[in-house]
Amino acid sequence: MKKLVYVAFLRGINVGGHHKVPMVDLKQTFKKMGLNPIKTVLNSGNILFEAANESTESLEKSVEVQLEKTFGFAVPVLIRSQESIRDIIASDPFRDIPIHKDIRLYVTFTKNPITVAIDLPKVADDGYFRVVEVGDKVVYSVLDVSKTKTTDAMETLGKTYDKNITTRNWNTLLKLV
């Protein structure tokens, strides 16, 4: 059976000393599941692995169950094919954004289909954060850290869409392809 390359995004691990998941143990867990991890990217739960061609929803459920058994706490998992990440990069959703040292580009993945319609671009009252595009289970946003040092914007996204989301910096996605 043909194997595909997938990317697992783990939500809420190794943040502020909570939910510690050593990357060596994470790789071993994936290996025991037969998911042959290719590599972890950063320490925040980005794993490239190979698996048989199956639904990402099925993979998410099985990985979540195994991670909870292994580490003793729930770890929300969102999985995308590496090809879909390549498609996101190729679509260049931030092409019209002037980039400077204070601009952060973010991609938020949702577990469930997006059903909330918003007018784009959606800009925060103080202008520090804006959603520039919404796709299939993905939201593209820009944070200007010269106006704020906080990432409360992610909380706003959680309220707008739901809590089954995880956000990655654009540069992280570039590393994953």
Backbone torsions as a table, in degrees:
resi	resn	phi	psi	omega
1	MET	NA	136.7	-178.3
2	LYS	-68.8	136.3	177.0
3	LYS	-101.7	148.6	176.7
4	LEU	-117.3	159.8	174.7
5	VAL	-94.4	130.2	179.5
6	TYR	-121.2	161.6	172.8
7	VAL	-121.7	124.4	174.4
8	ALA	-101.1	129.1	174.8
9	PHE	-108.1	114.5	179.0
10	LEU	-94.2	133.5	-175.5
11	ARG	-97.7	131.1	169.1
12	GLY	76.8	23.8	176.8
13	ILE	-102.3	151.6	175.4
14	ASN	53.7	36.9	179.2
15	VAL	-114.0	120.3	176.9
16	GLY	59.3	31.1	177.9
17	GLY	79.5	4.8	-179.0
18	HIS	-103.3	151.7	177.0
19	HIS	48.8	58.8	-180.0
20	LYS	-67.9	127.5	176.4
21	VAL	-134.5	100.9	177.5
22	PRO	-62.9	136.3	-176.9
23	MET	-61.5	-34.3	178.3
24	VAL	-61.7	-44.6	179.4
25	ASP	-67.5	-36.7	178.6
26	LEU	-63.8	-46.3	177.8
27	LYS	-59.7	-42.7	-179.3
28	GLN	-63.2	-39.1	178.9
29	THR	-63.1	-45.1	178.3
30	PHE	-63.3	-41.5	-179.7
31	LYS	-61.2	-43.2	178.8
32	LYS	-61.9	-28.4	178.6
33	MET	-82.0	-3.9	-178.3
34	GLY	79.5	19.4	-177.2
35	LEU	-94.5	2.9	172.2
36	ASN	39.5	71.7	-179.1
37	PRO	-59.8	133.2	176.4
38	ILE	-81.8	-48.9	175.9
39	LYS	-172.8	161.6	172.1
40	THR	-100.8	146.3	179.4
41	VAL	-120.0	118.1	-174.2
42	LEU	65.6	-176.7	-176.1
43	ASN	-105.9	14.1	-172.0
44	SER	-107.3	17.3	173.0
45	GLY	90.8	52.5	174.3
46	ASN	-122.2	113.6	-174.2
47	ILE	-126.0	125.0	171.8
48	LEU	-93.1	131.0	-179.9
49	PHE	-151.4	163.2	175.9
50	GLU	-106.0	144.2	176.6
51	ALA	-154.9	162.1	174.2
52	ALA	-58.8	152.2	179.6
53	ASN	-66.7	103.8	177.8
54	GLU	-143.9	173.7	-176.9
55	SER	-66.8	143.4	177.9
56	THR	-65.0	-31.5	178.7
57	GLU	-63.0	-42.1	178.4
58	SER	-64.8	-44.2	177.2
59	LEU	-61.3	-44.3	-180.0
60	GLU	-56.4	-48.2	-177.9
61	LYS	-62.1	-46.7	-177.1
62	SER	-67.1	-37.8	178.7
63	VAL	-68.0	-43.0	178.8
64	GLU	-58.9	-44.7	179.5
65	VAL	-61.1	-46.8	-177.6
66	GLN	-67.4	-39.2	179.7
67	LEU	-64.8	-39.3	178.4
68	GLU	-65.5	-40.4	177.1
69	LYS	-62.9	-41.5	-175.1
70	THR	-74.6	-44.8	-171.4
71	PHE	-104.2	-10.9	174.3
72	GLY	84.9	10.5	176.0
73	PHE	-150.4	155.4	-179.2
74	ALA	-69.6	136.8	176.1
75	VAL	-126.9	105.1	176.4
76	PRO	-63.0	136.8	-176.4
77	VAL	-128.2	132.2	172.2
78	LEU	-121.0	131.0	-176.0
79	ILE	-121.8	137.7	174.5
80	ARG	-132.7	153.5	173.2
81	SER	-71.3	150.2	177.2
82	GLN	-62.0	-33.0	178.8
83	GLU	-61.8	-39.3	178.9
84	SER	-67.5	-32.2	175.6
85	ILE	-68.2	-39.9	175.6
86	ARG	-61.0	-39.8	178.2
87	ASP	-63.4	-39.5	177.2
88	ILE	-61.6	-46.7	179.2
89	ILE	-60.3	-46.0	-178.4
90	ALA	-63.8	-31.8	-179.6
91	SER	-70.5	-18.7	175.7
92	ASP	48.8	61.4	-175.6
93	PRO	-64.8	-14.4	-178.4
94	PHE	-105.5	17.3	-174.5
95	ARG	-57.3	-30.2	-177.2
96	ASP	-97.5	9.2	-177.5
97	ILE	-94.6	121.1	174.6
98	PRO	-68.7	123.7	-175.3
99	ILE	-99.0	131.5	171.4
100	HIS	-146.1	-179.0	-170.3
101	LYS	-60.6	-21.1	-177.3
102	ASP	-98.7	0.9	-178.4
103	ILE	-95.9	130.8	175.5
104	ARG	-119.4	130.2	-179.9
105	LEU	-103.5	130.5	-175.9
106	TYR	-128.7	146.9	174.7
107	VAL	-122.3	122.4	179.8
108	THR	-108.5	124.8	178.3
109	PHE	-98.0	136.2	177.1
110	THR	-109.5	145.6	177.9
111	LYS	-75.5	-36.7	-176.7
112	ASN	-103.7	154.9	176.1
113	PRO	-57.5	145.1	-179.5
114	ILE	-80.7	122.4	-178.8
115	THR	-115.4	-8.2	-179.6
116	VAL	-88.0	122.8	177.5
117	ALA	-94.5	132.8	175.9
118	ILE	-129.5	153.2	174.4
119	ASP	-77.2	131.4	-178.7
120	LEU	-109.3	145.4	-6.2
121	PRO	-74.5	143.6	175.5
122	LYS	-94.6	119.0	-174.2
123	VAL	-115.6	134.6	176.3
124	ALA	-63.0	155.0	-177.2
125	ASP	-53.2	-40.1	-179.2
126	ASP	-90.4	2.5	174.8
127	GLY	79.2	3.1	-175.7
128	TYR	-76.9	-19.7	-173.4
129	PHE	-139.2	140.5	175.9
130	ARG	-149.4	142.2	172.2
131	VAL	-92.3	124.1	-175.0
132	VAL	-103.6	-21.7	-178.8
133	GLU	-161.2	149.6	176.1
134	VAL	-130.1	131.9	179.1
135	GLY	-123.1	-155.2	179.6
136	ASP	-78.0	102.8	-179.1
137	LYS	59.9	33.6	179.9
138	VAL	-152.3	142.1	179.7
139	VAL	-129.4	133.7	-179.5
140	TYR	-109.3	127.8	-176.6
141	SER	-139.5	162.7	-177.7
142	VAL	-129.1	132.4	177.5
143	LEU	-117.9	130.8	176.7
144	ASP	-103.5	104.2	-176.1
145	VAL	-77.1	-5.8	174.1
146	SER	-73.9	-19.8	-179.1
147	LYS	-98.4	-21.6	178.5
148	THR	-157.8	151.0	177.5
149	LYS	-103.9	4.2	-175.3
150	THR	-102.0	157.9	175.2
151	THR	-112.9	37.4	175.7
152	ASP	-57.9	-15.3	179.4
153	ALA	-58.7	-35.6	-179.8
154	MET	-65.7	-35.0	175.8
155	GLU	-65.1	-38.6	177.1
156	THR	-61.9	-42.6	177.9
157	LEU	-62.5	-40.0	178.4
158	GLY	-62.4	-36.1	178.4
159	LYS	-74.3	-35.3	-178.1
160	THR	-73.0	-43.2	-174.7
161	TYR	-101.8	-74.2	168.8
162	ASP	179.6	-179.8	-176.2
163	LYS	-81.2	-10.0	-179.9
164	ASN	-84.9	60.9	-179.5
165	ILE	-134.4	162.0	168.6
166	THR	-148.8	145.9	-173.2
167	THR	-118.4	140.0	175.8
168	ARG	-130.6	148.0	174.2
169	ASN	-69.1	145.3	178.9
170	TRP	-53.1	-40.1	-179.1
171	ASN	-62.8	-32.2	176.6
172	THR	-64.9	-42.8	178.6
173	LEU	-63.0	-38.8	177.8
174	LEU	-60.0	-38.3	178.6
175	LYS	-67.8	-29.6	-176.8
176	LEU	-76.7	-13.1	177.3
177	VAL	-107.8	NA	NA
